Structures are given as structure tokens and as C-alpha cells.
Amino acid sequence: MHIETRRIMKYNSDIHHRRSIRLKGYDYSQAGIYYVTICTKDRECLFGNIINFDMELSTLGKIVEQEWHEILKRFPDVELDAFVIMPNHIHGIINVGATLVVALNRVVAQNNRAGARPAPTIGRIIGTFKSLCIRDWLGYVKENGLGTVGKLWQRNYYEHIIRNETELNKIREYIMTNPLNWESDENYTN
């Protein structure tokens, strides 16, 4: 009988070439306002199509939209701002327990009361969102006998910490006009 032996390797950035896209030294457990982009696996257009500059959502796109709004029920200390679903990615602004002034100054009021819950991290919010989209989509697929499905999301997400009101307004405008500019979008695929 032959027993295969595998060498377990720890992650090594020199070998694996996996770079963190998070801001080095930033405490993601603190309050902040974040602009996030979450892409589908291999930028596959799964959420619908842009028709006459309007996004027409597929069933999966509607599930994603519903779960985005459900973030507020799961994370009561979170506020949602501008949001758009594109054929193969979404953009949104998430406020995690901050006023713009707090986010700008990176000042966090510590609440030391017993039983107080800290604000969730942006990573936890996005992870929960992505998982629940997958759960709902798999339920729909099973219920409708649609067969097997591949991966829905790319491995990570992109985030930008919003630091001032001018930046916030520019990002809001970009999000809201994104369907108009689909063919020039870096995520555009035919």
C-alpha cells in the first residue's frame, strides 16, 4: 500500500505572489466610510445586461440587490449609500459606524460599556453579503432544477477608504453613472 505524503507549506509572499490589497497599518475594526467593488469570478456577466444605458437585472442580479439591502438588518450600525449592480460587478458605499467627520479624522470613540458590540469590520460585512448571495442563488437553482453552478464571486473585493466629502461626492457620481459608461468600464466584457 502506497501512502502519499504531502508537504504542508505556509503562505510565503515570495513564492505565492499573493499581495494584500488592504491599506497597510489601517485598523479595519474602526469606524469608517468605504467604497467597495465586488466582482464575479472571472468577470463573468451574471447579474444582467446594460440595455439602453440601464441595467436590467437577471434573477441572480435581483438576489444580489435584495441581499445588499439586507445588510442593514444584519448589521444595524451600518448605513448604505450609493449602490449599483453592473453585469459582472457591484459598487457600493458602506458607512460602518461613522460620521464623515469621524471617518476623516480617524477618531474613534471607544465604548467601554459592558455588553456593547463593536462595529463590524468591512471584511465581515462583505463576507456575510457574499455568502448569503451564494446561499440564496443555490436555493433558487435547486428549487428550479437548473443543475450545477460554478463559483459566483472572485476571491476578494476592492475597497477604498473615503476621506473627505469631495471624494464621497465624486464616488457617488461615478456609481450612479456607471451604467452609462459600461463600454469604457475596466470590467467591461462582451
Backbone as JSON, one array per atom type, in Angstrom:
{
  "sequence": "MHIETRRIMKYNSDIHHRRSIRLKGYDYSQAGIYYVTICTKDRECLFGNIINFDMELSTLGKIVEQEWHEILKRFPDVELDAFVIMPNHIHGIINVGATLVVALNRVVAQNNRAGARPAPTIGRIIGTFKSLCIRDWLGYVKENGLGTVGKLWQRNYYEHIIRNETELNKIREYIMTNPLNWESDENYTN",
  "N": [[0.85, -1.19, 0.0], [0.63, 2.14, -0.91], [1.37, 5.17, 0.55], [0.65, 8.47, 0.2], [2.61, 11.3, 0.75], [2.32, 14.59, 1.74], [3.72, 17.8, 1.63], [3.12, 20.33, 3.82], [2.8, 23.66, 3.26], [3.41, 26.86, 4.54], [1.96, 30.06, 3.89], [3.87, 32.07, 1.76], [4.95, 35.06, 0.68], [6.93, 35.53, -1.23], [7.0, 33.22, -2.73], [4.33, 32.58, -3.34], [3.16, 34.9, -4.34], [0.93, 36.43, -3.62], [-0.63, 39.3, -2.97], [-1.65, 41.57, -0.46], [-4.51, 43.6, -0.67], [-5.31, 45.43, 1.07], [-5.09, 48.43, 3.05], [-2.04, 49.02, 4.41], [-1.38, 48.86, 7.83], [-3.78, 50.04, 8.56], [-6.57, 50.14, 10.71], [-9.11, 48.11, 10.41], [-11.21, 47.62, 12.05], [-12.11, 49.92, 13.04], [-14.38, 52.74, 12.95], [-15.63, 53.83, 9.77], [-15.95, 55.05, 6.35], [-16.55, 53.38, 3.43], [-15.77, 52.66, 0.05], [-16.72, 50.13, -1.97], [-15.95, 47.51, -4.3], [-17.11, 44.64, -5.78], [-16.44, 41.8, -7.56], [-17.55, 39.39, -10.01], [-16.62, 35.94, -10.38], [-13.99, 35.49, -12.6], [-14.89, 37.7, -14.01], [-17.34, 37.24, -15.16], [-20.4, 37.92, -16.78], [-23.05, 37.92, -14.94], [-25.11, 39.16, -13.62], [-26.98, 40.48, -15.14], [-27.84, 42.67, -17.89], [-26.69, 45.6, -19.62], [-28.9, 47.67, -21.11], [-29.77, 50.04, -23.36], [-28.44, 51.93, -21.75], [-29.36, 51.35, -19.22], [-29.42, 49.19, -16.41], [-30.53, 45.98, -16.59], [-31.65, 43.65, -14.5], [-30.76, 40.24, -13.96], [-32.14, 37.16, -12.62], [-30.3, 36.37, -10.69], [-29.02, 38.83, -10.32], [-31.1, 40.23, -9.1], [-31.29, 38.85, -6.71], [-28.8, 39.51, -5.59], [-29.16, 42.27, -5.32], [-31.26, 42.32, -3.43], [-30.0, 41.08, -1.2], [-28.03, 42.97, -0.7], [-29.48, 45.11, 0.37], [-30.38, 43.84, 2.62], [-28.23, 43.92, 4.29], [-28.51, 45.98, 6.11], [-30.33, 44.98, 7.97], [-28.9, 42.91, 9.13], [-26.65, 44.13, 10.13], [-27.0, 46.5, 12.17], [-25.6, 48.86, 12.84], [-24.64, 49.9, 10.55], [-24.67, 51.96, 7.64], [-26.01, 52.32, 4.4], [-25.08, 53.7, 1.29], [-24.76, 55.19, -1.89], [-25.23, 52.82, -4.56], [-24.73, 50.33, -7.06], [-25.54, 47.79, -9.36], [-23.74, 46.08, -11.73], [-23.19, 44.3, -14.86], [-21.14, 42.4, -14.22], [-20.08, 43.05, -11.77], [-20.33, 44.84, -8.62], [-20.8, 48.07, -7.18], [-20.54, 49.94, -4.21], [-21.23, 52.09, -1.41], [-20.39, 51.94, 1.92], [-21.09, 52.76, 5.18], [-19.6, 52.31, 8.12], [-20.48, 52.62, 11.14], [-19.78, 55.42, 11.41], [-19.53, 59.0, 11.31], [-19.05, 61.37, 8.7], [-17.12, 63.15, 9.58], [-15.85, 61.7, 11.62], [-14.77, 59.63, 10.1], [-13.04, 61.07, 8.5], [-11.17, 62.16, 10.28], [-10.3, 59.92, 11.49], [-10.96, 59.32, 14.1], [-12.0, 57.5, 16.79], [-14.54, 56.87, 18.96], [-14.27, 55.2, 21.9], [-16.22, 52.69, 23.28], [-16.78, 51.55, 26.3], [-18.7, 50.24, 27.72], [-20.28, 47.53, 29.39], [-21.31, 44.77, 27.49], [-21.56, 46.18, 25.14], [-21.52, 46.21, 21.61], [-18.93, 46.05, 19.26], [-18.51, 47.92, 16.19], [-19.04, 46.17, 13.14], [-16.43, 44.81, 11.05], [-15.46, 45.93, 7.76], [-14.7, 43.8, 6.19], [-16.02, 41.62, 7.39], [-18.68, 42.32, 6.9], [-18.8, 42.31, 4.05], [-18.02, 39.66, 3.56], [-20.16, 38.25, 4.75], [-22.3, 39.21, 3.19], [-21.56, 38.24, 0.59], [-21.61, 35.47, 1.06], [-24.33, 35.04, 1.72], [-25.58, 35.78, -0.65], [-24.7, 33.7, -2.3], [-25.86, 31.51, -0.96], [-28.64, 32.06, -1.3], [-28.79, 32.05, -4.11], [-28.04, 29.4, -4.74], [-30.15, 28.09, -3.52], [-32.25, 28.97, -5.18], [-31.45, 27.85, -7.63], [-31.56, 25.1, -7.04], [-34.28, 24.81, -6.34], [-35.48, 25.34, -8.79], [-34.5, 23.43, -10.44], [-32.12, 23.82, -11.99], [-29.62, 22.72, -12.34], [-26.05, 22.43, -12.04], [-23.87, 24.93, -10.63], [-21.18, 27.23, -11.03], [-18.48, 28.95, -9.4], [-19.39, 31.99, -7.84], [-18.34, 34.52, -6.91], [-15.34, 36.52, -7.13], [-12.23, 35.94, -5.43], [-11.73, 37.97, -3.49], [-12.32, 41.39, -2.61], [-12.51, 44.83, -3.61], [-11.59, 47.76, -1.93], [-11.94, 51.13, -0.84], [-10.98, 53.65, 1.31], [-12.94, 56.28, 2.21], [-12.16, 59.63, 2.46], [-12.89, 62.35, 2.5], [-15.49, 64.83, 1.96], [-15.66, 65.78, -0.69], [-14.45, 63.72, -2.15], [-16.25, 61.67, -1.49], [-18.59, 62.59, -2.79], [-17.73, 62.55, -5.49], [-17.33, 59.8, -5.85], [-19.92, 58.86, -5.41], [-21.19, 59.98, -7.67], [-19.79, 58.63, -9.71], [-20.62, 55.99, -9.23], [-23.41, 56.18, -9.68], [-23.52, 56.89, -12.37], [-22.35, 54.79, -13.63], [-23.64, 52.7, -15.24], [-24.08, 54.16, -17.61], [-21.58, 54.39, -18.64], [-20.64, 51.89, -19.29], [-19.37, 50.55, -21.49], [-16.84, 51.64, -21.49], [-15.86, 50.88, -19.11], [-13.5, 49.4, -16.86], [-14.06, 46.79, -16.22], [-15.57, 45.86, -18.27], [-16.96, 43.47, -20.42], [-17.76, 41.61, -23.34]],
  "CA": [[0.0, 0.0, 0.0], [1.42, 3.37, -1.03], [0.78, 6.32, 1.24], [1.18, 9.72, -0.35], [2.97, 12.29, 1.75], [2.28, 15.96, 1.23], [4.38, 18.8, 2.45], [2.25, 21.47, 4.09], [3.58, 24.89, 3.2], [2.78, 28.1, 4.98], [1.95, 31.11, 2.88], [5.11, 32.81, 1.63], [4.67, 36.02, -0.39], [7.93, 35.42, -2.29], [6.67, 32.06, -3.55], [2.93, 32.55, -3.76], [2.86, 36.15, -5.05], [-0.39, 36.92, -3.25], [-0.46, 40.57, -2.28], [-2.83, 42.11, 0.2], [-4.97, 44.85, -1.26], [-5.73, 46.26, 2.19], [-4.18, 49.5, 3.42], [-1.13, 48.56, 5.45], [-1.44, 49.61, 9.08], [-5.11, 50.6, 8.83], [-7.38, 49.32, 11.61], [-10.41, 47.94, 9.77], [-12.27, 47.48, 13.04], [-12.57, 51.25, 13.42], [-15.45, 53.31, 12.13], [-15.15, 54.39, 8.52], [-16.82, 55.03, 5.18], [-15.81, 52.6, 2.45], [-16.26, 52.42, -1.3], [-16.35, 48.75, -2.28], [-16.27, 46.9, -5.58], [-17.07, 43.2, -5.68], [-16.55, 41.27, -8.92], [-17.87, 37.98, -10.2], [-15.49, 35.08, -10.75], [-13.55, 35.66, -13.99], [-15.63, 38.83, -14.58], [-18.45, 36.71, -15.95], [-21.6, 38.75, -16.68], [-24.09, 37.08, -14.34], [-26.13, 39.94, -12.92], [-27.9, 41.1, -16.09], [-27.26, 43.35, -19.06], [-26.95, 47.03, -19.82], [-29.7, 47.87, -22.3], [-30.09, 51.48, -23.47], [-27.8, 52.6, -20.62], [-29.99, 50.93, -17.97], [-29.1, 47.83, -16.0], [-31.67, 45.08, -16.44], [-31.15, 42.59, -13.64], [-31.14, 38.84, -14.08], [-32.62, 36.65, -11.33], [-29.18, 36.46, -9.76], [-28.85, 40.25, -10.02], [-32.15, 40.61, -8.13], [-30.88, 38.26, -5.43], [-27.71, 40.35, -5.1], [-29.77, 43.54, -4.89], [-32.01, 42.07, -2.19], [-29.06, 40.84, -0.11], [-27.35, 44.24, -0.38], [-30.36, 45.87, 1.27], [-30.48, 43.07, 3.86], [-27.09, 44.27, 5.14], [-28.99, 46.86, 7.18], [-30.98, 44.16, 9.0], [-27.89, 42.09, 9.79], [-25.66, 45.0, 10.76], [-27.75, 47.74, 12.43], [-24.73, 50.03, 12.98], [-24.13, 50.2, 9.22], [-25.53, 52.72, 6.73], [-25.69, 52.13, 2.99], [-25.15, 54.92, 0.5], [-24.92, 54.88, -3.31], [-25.01, 51.42, -4.89], [-25.15, 49.94, -8.4], [-25.18, 46.46, -9.85], [-23.34, 46.05, -13.13], [-23.28, 42.91, -15.32], [-20.19, 41.48, -13.61], [-19.55, 43.58, -10.51], [-21.16, 45.83, -7.94], [-20.14, 49.16, -6.46], [-21.37, 50.49, -3.15], [-20.61, 52.83, -0.31], [-20.85, 51.42, 3.2], [-20.67, 53.53, 6.34], [-19.53, 51.41, 9.27], [-20.47, 53.32, 12.43], [-19.02, 56.67, 11.39], [-19.98, 60.19, 10.61], [-17.98, 61.72, 7.79], [-16.07, 63.79, 10.37], [-15.1, 60.62, 12.28], [-14.0, 58.93, 9.08], [-11.98, 61.95, 8.02], [-10.16, 62.34, 11.32], [-9.96, 58.6, 12.0], [-11.14, 59.35, 15.53], [-13.0, 56.52, 17.16], [-14.94, 56.94, 20.36], [-14.29, 53.85, 22.46], [-17.36, 52.47, 24.15], [-16.34, 50.51, 27.23], [-19.82, 49.71, 28.49], [-20.44, 46.07, 29.32], [-22.31, 44.33, 26.53], [-21.57, 46.98, 23.92], [-20.97, 45.49, 20.46], [-18.16, 46.92, 18.36], [-18.99, 47.94, 14.81], [-18.43, 45.08, 12.36], [-15.44, 45.24, 10.07], [-15.93, 45.9, 6.37], [-14.47, 42.43, 5.73], [-17.11, 40.76, 7.89], [-19.9, 42.7, 6.18], [-18.7, 41.83, 2.67], [-18.02, 38.2, 3.62], [-21.53, 37.82, 5.02], [-23.07, 39.53, 2.0], [-21.22, 37.31, -0.48], [-22.09, 34.13, 1.45], [-25.79, 34.98, 1.65], [-25.93, 35.77, -2.08], [-24.47, 32.33, -2.78], [-26.9, 30.66, -0.36], [-29.92, 32.32, -1.96], [-28.69, 31.62, -5.5], [-28.07, 27.93, -4.75], [-31.55, 27.72, -3.22], [-33.03, 29.21, -6.39], [-31.02, 26.85, -8.62], [-32.1, 23.8, -6.62], [-35.74, 24.88, -6.41], [-35.91, 25.4, -10.18], [-33.86, 22.35, -11.18], [-31.25, 24.4, -13.02], [-28.35, 22.0, -12.47], [-24.92, 22.88, -11.23], [-23.38, 26.29, -10.84], [-19.78, 27.43, -10.67], [-18.24, 29.98, -8.38], [-20.05, 33.26, -8.11], [-17.54, 35.7, -6.61], [-13.89, 36.45, -7.1], [-11.72, 35.6, -4.11], [-11.65, 39.07, -2.56], [-13.08, 42.57, -3.04], [-11.7, 46.04, -3.6], [-12.17, 48.76, -1.05], [-11.24, 52.41, -0.73], [-11.44, 54.4, 2.48], [-13.33, 57.63, 1.78], [-11.53, 60.52, 3.43], [-13.46, 63.7, 2.58], [-16.8, 64.98, 1.31], [-15.47, 65.92, -2.14], [-14.22, 62.37, -2.63], [-17.52, 60.96, -1.34], [-19.5, 63.02, -3.86], [-17.22, 62.04, -6.78], [-17.59, 58.36, -5.9], [-21.37, 58.71, -5.6], [-21.48, 60.27, -9.07], [-19.26, 57.52, -10.51], [-21.51, 54.84, -9.04], [-24.72, 56.41, -10.29], [-23.4, 56.98, -13.83], [-21.61, 53.63, -14.13], [-24.29, 52.05, -16.39], [-23.92, 54.99, -18.8], [-20.2, 54.27, -19.11], [-20.31, 50.47, -19.25], [-18.43, 50.12, -22.54], [-15.49, 52.13, -21.17], [-15.54, 50.38, -17.76], [-12.38, 48.44, -16.86], [-14.62, 45.43, -16.07], [-16.43, 45.58, -19.42], [-16.77, 42.29, -21.28], [-18.87, 41.41, -24.29]],
  "C": [[0.89, 1.24, 0.0], [0.68, 4.51, -0.33], [1.46, 7.57, 0.72], [1.47, 10.68, 0.79], [2.95, 13.66, 1.09], [2.99, 16.88, 2.19], [3.43, 19.98, 2.6], [3.13, 22.71, 4.11], [2.76, 26.05, 3.75], [2.84, 29.1, 3.85], [3.26, 31.87, 2.91], [4.93, 33.75, 0.43], [5.71, 35.96, -1.52], [7.61, 34.27, -3.25], [5.28, 32.18, -4.16], [2.46, 33.82, -4.47], [1.44, 36.65, -4.79], [-0.19, 38.18, -2.43], [-1.76, 40.99, -1.64], [-3.22, 43.41, -0.5], [-5.49, 45.8, -0.17], [-4.66, 47.3, 2.5], [-3.33, 49.07, 4.61], [-1.22, 49.47, 6.67], [-2.8, 50.18, 9.43], [-5.9, 49.63, 9.7], [-8.8, 49.23, 11.06], [-11.53, 47.69, 10.76], [-12.78, 48.85, 13.5], [-13.67, 51.73, 12.48], [-14.86, 53.91, 10.86], [-16.2, 54.33, 7.43], [-16.0, 54.44, 4.04], [-16.54, 52.54, 1.12], [-15.78, 51.03, -1.67], [-16.76, 48.38, -3.7], [-16.09, 45.4, -5.41], [-17.35, 42.64, -7.07], [-16.95, 39.79, -8.92], [-16.6, 37.23, -10.57], [-15.22, 35.23, -12.25], [-14.33, 36.75, -14.74], [-16.78, 38.37, -15.5], [-19.71, 37.55, -15.71], [-22.79, 37.9, -16.24], [-25.29, 37.86, -13.82], [-27.15, 40.61, -13.83], [-27.15, 41.77, -17.21], [-27.58, 44.83, -19.04], [-27.68, 47.15, -21.16], [-30.15, 49.33, -22.31], [-29.64, 52.24, -22.22], [-28.47, 52.31, -19.27], [-29.62, 49.49, -17.67], [-30.39, 47.06, -15.82], [-31.17, 43.84, -15.73], [-31.67, 41.21, -14.02], [-31.7, 38.4, -12.72], [-31.51, 36.74, -10.3], [-28.92, 37.91, -9.38], [-29.87, 40.73, -9.01], [-31.84, 40.04, -6.75], [-29.78, 39.11, -4.79], [-28.25, 41.68, -4.58], [-30.5, 43.38, -3.56], [-31.05, 41.87, -1.01], [-28.29, 42.1, 0.26], [-28.19, 45.03, 0.62], [-30.55, 45.16, 2.61], [-29.3, 43.34, 4.8], [-27.56, 45.09, 6.34], [-29.67, 46.07, 8.31], [-29.95, 43.36, 9.79], [-26.88, 42.91, 10.58], [-26.31, 46.36, 11.04], [-26.89, 48.99, 12.58], [-24.18, 50.51, 11.65], [-25.15, 51.04, 8.46], [-25.06, 52.46, 5.31], [-25.91, 53.44, 2.26], [-25.36, 54.5, -0.95], [-24.52, 53.44, -3.6], [-25.47, 51.18, -6.32], [-24.69, 48.52, -8.67], [-24.89, 46.59, -11.33], [-23.37, 44.59, -13.59], [-22.34, 41.93, -14.6], [-19.54, 42.0, -12.33], [-20.58, 44.51, -9.88], [-20.26, 46.88, -7.32], [-21.08, 49.62, -5.37], [-20.54, 51.24, -2.13], [-21.25, 52.33, 0.97], [-20.24, 52.27, 4.31], [-20.75, 52.6, 7.54], [-19.36, 52.25, 10.53], [-19.72, 54.62, 12.47], [-19.85, 57.81, 10.84], [-18.83, 60.53, 9.67], [-16.82, 62.35, 8.55], [-15.21, 62.73, 11.05], [-14.23, 59.92, 11.27], [-12.83, 59.79, 8.6], [-10.84, 62.04, 9.02], [-9.65, 61.03, 11.89], [-9.99, 58.58, 13.52], [-12.25, 58.38, 15.85], [-13.29, 56.68, 18.64], [-15.02, 55.52, 20.89], [-15.47, 53.74, 23.43], [-17.02, 51.28, 25.04], [-17.47, 49.95, 28.07], [-19.89, 48.2, 28.32], [-21.55, 45.74, 28.32], [-22.36, 45.13, 25.25], [-20.92, 46.19, 22.79], [-20.15, 46.45, 19.62], [-18.77, 46.87, 16.97], [-18.32, 46.8, 14.04], [-17.38, 45.64, 11.4], [-16.04, 45.18, 8.68], [-15.75, 44.49, 5.8], [-15.57, 41.48, 6.16], [-18.41, 41.06, 7.14], [-19.89, 42.13, 4.77], [-18.72, 40.31, 2.64], [-19.42, 37.64, 3.84], [-22.41, 38.04, 3.8], [-22.83, 38.51, 0.89], [-21.76, 35.91, -0.18], [-23.6, 34.01, 1.3], [-26.28, 35.05, 0.2], [-25.8, 34.36, -2.65], [-25.55, 31.4, -2.25], [-28.23, 30.82, -1.09], [-29.92, 31.85, -3.42], [-28.75, 30.09, -5.6], [-29.47, 27.41, -4.43], [-32.43, 27.88, -4.44], [-32.72, 28.15, -7.45], [-31.64, 25.49, -8.29], [-33.62, 23.76, -6.79], [-36.25, 24.81, -7.85], [-35.23, 24.35, -11.07], [-32.93, 22.81, -12.28], [-29.9, 23.71, -13.14], [-27.27, 22.59, -11.6], [-24.53, 24.31, -11.58], [-21.92, 26.35, -10.42], [-19.66, 28.47, -9.57], [-18.89, 31.29, -8.81], [-19.09, 34.44, -8.0], [-16.05, 35.45, -6.83], [-13.46, 36.27, -5.65], [-11.82, 36.75, -3.11], [-12.6, 40.18, -2.99], [-12.12, 43.75, -2.98], [-12.39, 47.05, -2.69], [-11.29, 50.0, -1.03], [-11.83, 53.14, 0.45], [-11.7, 55.83, 2.03], [-12.9, 58.61, 2.86], [-12.1, 61.94, 3.5], [-14.75, 63.76, 1.76], [-16.69, 65.11, -0.21], [-15.29, 64.54, -2.76], [-15.51, 61.54, -2.58], [-18.47, 61.32, -2.48], [-19.04, 62.55, -5.23], [-17.5, 60.55, -6.93], [-19.08, 58.1, -6.09], [-21.74, 58.93, -7.07], [-20.99, 59.14, -9.98], [-20.18, 56.31, -10.43], [-22.81, 55.03, -9.82], [-24.65, 56.48, -11.82], [-22.7, 55.76, -14.44], [-22.32, 52.91, -15.28], [-24.15, 52.84, -17.69], [-22.56, 54.8, -19.45], [-19.72, 52.82, -19.18], [-19.25, 50.08, -20.28], [-17.01, 50.64, -22.32], [-15.04, 51.69, -19.77], [-14.4, 49.37, -17.84], [-12.85, 47.01, -16.71], [-15.5, 45.03, -17.25], [-15.99, 44.3, -20.14], [-17.97, 42.17, -22.19], [-19.53, 40.08, -24.05]]
}
